[in-house]
Amino acid sequence: MIKTINEHGKEVWTGCTPESEFKAGMFYSVDMSRREDDEQWALHTDLGSLTVLDRMTGFGWRDIETGYRAKDGKFWLASGGYDVRESGAETLGAAIEWVKQNANNCVGV
């Protein structure tokens, strides 16, 4: 796998397969300057994108949620304290499946 910077200044990992190694350190911090109390991290690969958002909900409590957007545009979202970086997944394929199995809002839409 090779980390590059795309034309939008975002880190993108290429040469990925479902068997490629997955580590929390592969994510980069997303600029959330408009919401200073929220934090977001992203991992863009040629298998799709994983994102983790730690945010204040509209109901007054914090939530951590993980999303996965596949290359075909389908999206899965696991909210309610789900952070794929702490999933124990060792491969990108396992991390993606973890999000899909825990998705409780968007499920392949």
N, C-alpha and C positions, 0 to 999 in steps of 0.2 A: 504494500500500500504506500502511496505517495501523497503527502499533504501539499496542496498548492493554494494559491490565492486567486480567486476568480476576478472577473472584470468589475465586480461590485465590492471588492475588498473583503470577501468572505472566504474563510477556510473551507476547502473542499478536499475530501479524501478520495482518491481514484485508485483503480485497480482492486477494488473490494469484491469479496465473495461472501456468501453467508458463513463460510468457515474462517473468515478473517478475524484476527484478534480484536476484542472489544475492551476498552479501558476508559474509565471516567476522565482521564487526562486528555482524551481526544476531543472533548468538547471545548468550545471557546465561549467566552462571555459576550453576550449580546448587549449593545448599548441600549439601555432602558431609560434614557435621560428624561423622558416625558413622565415616567412613573418612578420616582426616585426610591420608593419603598419596595418595588418589585425587582426581582432578578430573573434573568433568563440565560440559558446556555443552549448552544446548538451544535449538532454534529451532522454535517452535510456529506453524503457519500454518493457514489454512483449506484447505490441500492435504494436511495431515498434519504430522508432527513429525520433525525430524532431531535426533539426539543424538550427541555425541562423548564418549567416556569414555576417560580415561587412567588405567589402574589397574595395580596389582600383581596378577599372576595367582597362582593356587594352585600354580603350578609354579616360582615364584621369579623371574620376569622381568616387566618392564613391557610392557604392550600398549596400543595405542590402537585403538579400534574405533568405527565409525560405524553407527548404526542409523537406519532409516526406518520409521515406523509410518504407514500410510495411514489415511484417514478410515474405511475399512471394517474396520479392525482388523488387516489383514495386516501382517507385519513382515519386514524384511530386515536382516541384520547382516553387516557386512564387518569382520572382525577380522584382526589381524596387521599393524598399522601403518597402517591406513586412517583418514585424517582428511579428511572432506569439505571442511573449511575450506581445505585445501591442494590441492584437486582441480583447480583451474583453471576450474571451472564458473562461468559468468557469469549463468546463469538458475536459478531454482528447479527448473524441469523438468530441466535438465541435471544439477543436483546430485542430484536424486532418482534419475535414471537411472544416475548414477555409482555410487551406493550399490547399486542393484539389480544392476548389471553386476559389481560387486566382491563381492557377498554370497557368503560361503563357509560360513556357519553356518545361519542362518535364511534361507530363500528364499521369501518370500511366504506364510508360515504364519500 
